[in-house]
Amino acid sequence: MLTNEELLNRIEIDPEVMVGKPVIRGTRLTVAHILGLLAAGWTTEQIMNEYKKIDENDIAACLLFAHETMNDVTFIPLTVNNC
């Protein structure tokens, strides 16, 4: 099992790759794309079969990156519910 730091090192942000969106290191697969696949019901195995260059740790890195990002910003809802 990799540490959180080791997992996060699998994610890179480079302005010359995918316009600076976070990607899995060494690929053009964005964190957002992987999260979208998971949200659509894809399994880890299906993702790895489709994208042979990544493994379970890369997918875990995407999830951890999203978690850390959400914890590191102020959440502002897109809509306000009137009670």
C-alpha positions as CSV (number, residue, x, y, z in Angstrom):
1,M,0.0,0.0,0.0
2,L,1.4,3.4,-1.0
3,T,1.4,6.4,1.3
4,N,-0.8,9.4,0.5
5,E,2.3,11.3,-0.5
6,E,3.4,8.5,-2.9
7,L,-0.1,8.4,-4.4
8,L,-0.3,12.2,-4.8
9,N,3.1,12.1,-6.6
10,R,1.3,10.1,-9.3
11,I,-0.7,13.2,-10.2
12,E,1.0,16.1,-12.0
13,I,0.0,19.6,-13.1
14,D,1.9,20.9,-16.1
15,P,0.6,23.9,-18.1
16,E,1.8,22.2,-21.3
17,V,-0.2,19.0,-20.7
18,M,-4.0,19.2,-21.0
19,V,-3.9,22.9,-20.4
20,G,-2.7,22.4,-16.8
21,K,-5.4,20.1,-15.6
22,P,-4.3,17.5,-13.1
23,V,-3.4,14.3,-14.9
24,I,-2.0,10.9,-14.1
25,R,1.8,11.3,-14.4
26,G,3.1,10.3,-17.8
27,T,-0.4,10.3,-19.4
28,R,-2.9,12.7,-20.8
29,L,-5.6,11.2,-18.6
30,T,-7.1,13.9,-16.4
31,V,-8.2,13.2,-12.9
32,A,-11.6,14.6,-13.9
33,H,-11.9,12.0,-16.6
34,I,-11.2,9.1,-14.3
35,L,-13.6,10.5,-11.7
36,G,-16.2,10.8,-14.4
37,L,-15.8,7.2,-15.4
38,L,-16.1,6.1,-11.8
39,A,-19.2,8.3,-11.3
40,A,-20.7,6.7,-14.4
41,G,-20.3,3.2,-12.8
42,W,-17.1,2.0,-14.4
43,T,-15.1,-0.4,-12.3
44,T,-11.4,-0.1,-11.6
45,E,-10.9,-3.1,-13.8
46,Q,-12.8,-1.6,-16.7
47,I,-10.8,1.5,-16.5
48,M,-7.5,-0.4,-16.4
49,N,-8.6,-2.5,-19.3
50,E,-9.4,0.6,-21.4
51,Y,-6.3,2.5,-20.4
52,K,-3.4,0.0,-20.2
53,K,-0.9,2.5,-18.9
54,I,-2.6,3.0,-15.5
55,D,-3.0,0.8,-12.5
56,E,-5.1,0.7,-9.3
57,N,-2.7,3.1,-7.6
58,D,-3.3,5.7,-10.3
59,I,-7.0,5.5,-9.8
60,A,-6.6,5.7,-6.0
61,A,-4.4,8.7,-6.6
62,C,-7.2,10.4,-8.5
63,L,-9.6,9.8,-5.7
64,L,-7.2,11.0,-3.1
65,F,-6.4,14.1,-5.2
66,A,-10.1,14.9,-5.4
67,H,-10.5,14.3,-1.7
68,E,-7.6,16.6,-0.8
69,T,-8.7,19.2,-3.2
70,M,-12.2,19.3,-1.8
71,N,-10.8,19.6,1.8
72,D,-8.5,22.4,0.8
73,V,-11.0,24.9,-0.6
74,T,-14.0,26.8,0.5
75,F,-17.1,25.1,-0.8
76,I,-19.6,27.5,-2.5
77,P,-22.8,25.9,-3.6
78,L,-23.8,26.4,-7.2
79,T,-27.4,27.1,-6.2
80,V,-29.0,28.4,-3.0
81,N,-32.0,26.6,-1.5
82,N,-34.6,29.0,-0.1
83,C,-36.1,27.6,3.0
